[in-house]
Amino acid sequence: VTEDSFRLYGKITSIDTAWSEDYQNITVTIAVAGKESQPIQCYRLKGEGAKDLAVGDDITVEGVLKNYKGTYEFDAGCVLIGHGEHPDQKALLKAAFALGEGVSMDYPSVMTGVITEIPTAWSEDYQNITVNFQVEDKVVMAYRLKGEGAKDLAVGDFITVTGVLKNYKGTIEFDAG
């Protein structure tokens, strides 16, 4: 169980428990872009508009993450923040910068920021680039970043990165991939 609330943005892949008029909640599963193989359940999701959610909807959810019998999920009490992306990165940054050396988070994360440096230029051979980007008041590395448009990234560009965060010798980074 995480100490703080997190926000994640994803596409609803299933409605696991239909809307309950009695409890005013619904359980859905979302896939975060780039991490579709690691879906996250939003257990007993509440909030304005939750009643009308459908498979295929893009939503932002906030709540406490936990590992329930091997499934990563937002615990009961999670809230639908809205359709579309609504980042709040404070809790995620706090958790990332609290990781011990060599430790990775167990679930995918999403961060948005501005590129401040390009430590390793685009590699045609490996089809990746390494960038440092400013997120709130911290700098995070995107190590061996891939994806559409990665080849053309430049200092000052606004980017969103999805992946697994880790502490590599004191550097907080999205791991290769």
C-alpha positions as CSV (number, residue, x, y, z in Angstrom):
1,V,0.0,0.0,0.0
2,T,1.3,3.4,-0.9
3,E,1.4,6.2,1.7
4,D,0.2,8.9,-0.6
5,S,-2.4,9.3,-3.3
6,F,-1.4,8.8,-6.9
7,R,-3.0,9.9,-10.2
8,L,-2.9,7.7,-13.2
9,Y,-4.4,8.2,-16.7
10,G,-5.5,5.2,-18.7
11,K,-8.1,3.6,-21.0
12,I,-10.9,1.5,-19.4
13,T,-10.4,-2.1,-20.6
14,S,-13.2,-3.7,-18.5
15,I,-16.0,-2.9,-16.1
16,D,-15.4,-5.5,-13.4
17,T,-18.4,-4.5,-11.2
18,A,-21.3,-2.5,-12.6
19,W,-22.4,0.8,-11.1
20,S,-24.0,0.3,-7.7
21,E,-26.8,2.8,-6.9
22,D,-26.7,1.6,-3.3
23,Y,-22.9,2.2,-2.8
24,Q,-22.5,4.9,-5.5
25,N,-19.4,3.2,-7.0
26,I,-18.1,1.1,-9.9
27,T,-15.0,-1.1,-10.4
28,V,-13.1,-0.7,-13.6
29,T,-9.7,-1.8,-15.0
30,I,-7.5,0.7,-16.8
31,A,-4.5,0.3,-19.1
32,V,-1.8,3.0,-18.8
33,A,-0.3,3.9,-22.2
34,G,2.9,1.9,-22.8
35,K,2.1,-0.5,-20.0
36,E,-1.0,-2.2,-21.3
37,S,0.3,-5.6,-20.1
38,Q,0.1,-4.4,-16.5
39,P,-3.5,-3.2,-16.1
40,I,-4.6,-1.5,-12.9
41,Q,-8.0,-2.1,-11.3
42,C,-9.8,0.9,-9.8
43,Y,-11.7,-0.8,-7.0
44,R,-15.0,0.8,-5.9
45,L,-14.3,4.0,-7.9
46,K,-16.5,7.0,-7.0
47,G,-16.8,10.5,-8.3
48,E,-18.8,12.7,-10.7
49,G,-19.4,10.8,-13.9
50,A,-18.3,7.4,-12.6
51,K,-21.9,6.1,-13.1
52,D,-21.6,6.5,-16.9
53,L,-18.2,5.0,-17.5
54,A,-17.7,2.6,-20.4
55,V,-15.0,0.4,-21.9
56,G,-12.8,2.5,-24.1
57,D,-13.1,5.7,-22.0
58,D,-9.9,7.6,-21.2
59,I,-9.9,8.6,-17.5
60,T,-7.8,9.9,-14.7
61,V,-8.1,8.2,-11.3
62,E,-6.6,9.2,-8.0
63,G,-6.2,7.1,-4.9
64,V,-4.0,4.8,-2.9
65,L,-2.3,2.0,-4.8
66,K,-1.9,-1.5,-3.3
67,N,-0.9,-5.0,-4.4
68,Y,-3.9,-7.2,-3.7
69,K,-3.1,-10.9,-4.3
70,G,-0.7,-10.0,-7.1
71,T,-3.0,-7.4,-8.7
72,Y,-2.0,-3.7,-8.6
73,E,-5.1,-1.7,-7.9
74,F,-6.4,1.6,-6.6
75,D,-7.9,0.7,-3.3
76,A,-11.6,1.4,-2.4
77,G,-12.0,5.2,-2.0
78,C,-10.3,6.0,-5.3
79,V,-11.9,8.9,-7.2
80,L,-12.6,9.6,-10.8
81,I,-10.8,13.0,-11.4
82,G,-12.1,13.3,-15.0
83,H,-11.9,12.3,-18.6
84,G,-8.6,13.1,-20.2
85,E,-5.3,13.6,-18.4
86,H,-5.1,15.6,-15.1
87,P,-1.6,15.1,-13.8
88,D,-0.7,15.7,-10.1
89,Q,2.9,14.6,-9.7
90,K,3.7,15.6,-6.1
91,A,3.0,12.2,-4.5
92,L,4.7,10.3,-7.3
93,L,7.8,12.4,-7.1
94,K,7.9,12.0,-3.3
95,A,7.7,8.2,-3.7
96,A,10.3,8.1,-6.5
97,F,12.8,10.2,-4.6
98,A,12.3,8.0,-1.5
99,L,13.4,4.8,-3.3
100,G,16.5,3.2,-1.9
101,E,19.5,2.7,-4.1
102,G,18.9,-0.1,-6.7
103,V,15.1,-0.2,-5.9
104,S,12.4,0.0,-8.5
105,M,8.7,0.8,-8.2
106,D,6.5,-2.2,-8.7
107,Y,4.1,-0.5,-11.1
108,P,4.3,1.8,-14.1
109,S,4.2,5.5,-13.6
110,V,3.6,8.5,-15.8
111,M,5.4,11.9,-15.5
112,T,5.2,15.1,-17.5
113,G,7.9,17.7,-17.7
114,V,10.3,19.8,-19.7
115,I,13.6,18.4,-21.1
116,T,16.6,20.2,-19.4
117,E,19.4,18.1,-20.8
118,I,20.2,15.3,-23.3
119,P,22.9,13.1,-21.7
120,T,22.9,10.6,-24.6
121,A,21.9,11.7,-28.1
122,W,19.6,9.7,-30.3
123,S,21.1,6.3,-31.4
124,E,20.1,5.1,-34.8
125,D,21.4,1.6,-33.9
126,Y,19.4,1.2,-30.7
127,Q,16.5,3.6,-31.6
128,N,16.6,5.4,-28.2
129,I,17.7,8.6,-26.5
130,T,18.4,9.5,-22.8
131,V,17.0,12.8,-21.5
132,N,16.7,14.6,-18.2
133,F,13.5,16.4,-17.6
134,Q,12.1,18.8,-15.0
135,V,9.1,17.6,-13.1
136,E,7.8,20.1,-10.6
137,D,11.0,21.0,-8.6
138,K,12.9,17.7,-9.4
139,V,14.9,16.4,-12.4
140,V,14.1,12.8,-13.5
141,M,16.0,10.9,-16.2
142,A,14.3,9.0,-19.0
143,Y,17.0,6.3,-19.7
144,R,17.0,4.9,-23.2
145,L,13.7,6.5,-24.1
146,K,11.9,5.1,-27.1
147,G,8.7,6.0,-28.9
148,E,7.3,8.1,-31.7
149,G,9.1,11.4,-31.9
150,A,11.9,10.4,-29.5
151,K,14.4,10.9,-32.3
152,D,13.6,14.6,-32.6
153,L,13.5,15.6,-28.9
154,A,15.3,18.8,-27.9
155,V,16.0,20.7,-24.7
156,G,12.9,22.7,-23.9
157,D,10.5,20.2,-25.2
158,F,7.5,19.2,-23.1
159,I,7.2,15.4,-22.8
160,T,5.2,12.7,-21.0
161,V,7.0,9.5,-20.1
162,T,5.5,6.2,-19.1
163,G,7.6,3.4,-17.5
164,V,9.0,2.0,-14.3
165,L,10.8,4.4,-12.0
166,K,14.0,3.3,-10.1
167,N,16.9,4.7,-8.1
168,Y,20.1,3.9,-10.0
169,K,23.1,5.0,-8.0
170,G,21.2,8.0,-6.6
171,T,19.6,9.0,-10.0
172,I,15.8,8.8,-10.1
173,E,15.1,7.5,-13.6
174,F,12.6,5.7,-15.8
175,D,14.4,2.5,-16.6
176,A,15.3,1.5,-20.2
177,G,12.2,0.7,-22.2
